[in-house]
Amino acid sequence: MAYLLPAEFVTKMVDAGESKVFMSTRDTLIRGYMAGAILALAAVFAITIAVQTGMFLLGAILFPVGFCMLYLMGFDLLTGVFVLTPLALIDKRPGVTIQGVLRNWGLVFLGNFGGALTVAIMMAFIFTYGFNADPGAIGKKVASIGEARTLGYAEYGTAGWFTIFIRGMLCNWMVSLGVVGAMISTHVSGKVIAMWMPIFLFFFMGFEHSVVNMFLFPFSLILGGDFSVMDYLVWNEIPTALGNLVGGLAFTGLTLYSTHVRTAPKRNLPYTKTADLASSSVAEHASR
């Protein structure tokens, strides 16, 4: 499992961000759509395992399979471009502008939402046999998640909103480490191991991921969740996306970039008599 040094893979992060800014509209939408769809399927997979086995831990352990698949295929999540594209701007790559970064975010958001919504409709159809039957334990579980993670936060007002925001920050701190993990190794096995660990952590801890929520909440609404679209936007998607942006960029992107690309000058320690004596002692010891 070949390992790249931090200075090498952080440079790859900046290169990737630059590439995404200049990607065509068509390719950006396709890659965003497929990423949203695959992550949505992974969410259904994890919830199904948790409900059928009664072991949420097992669902969390297996959820990262979707994340690994979509990144190995070169698809894009909003949480990933939140971290990568600003680095190209900060690094002053030629032609990279704020407008270009925002354009990329908007297109990836649309693609992710389209893919997640498609899977939400398809899975709702499957669970209800074409909306003709009860959705069963899994459908009811998702509906309850939608209500708890909108109205449940709304009960606490501003404190609830900032709770979601902070959970979003913590989420993309971990998820962006998964994105970076895919760049650490040049072997598939190494990439998968490096991605798996932080994604497992975020899912098990119940942190808020904007793209996963693009599936969970529409799916819940389709199956009769007792909350509104506005509840979803105000009390989940907006604070989650903002938290994802701040957490991923602050805790992963900027920290790695500042210390491995824009490394601070090394310290010049002042000459001291103590250091001279220590050097003489070492030389004397070596001559014996």
Disulfide bonds with the S-S distance in Angstrom:
none
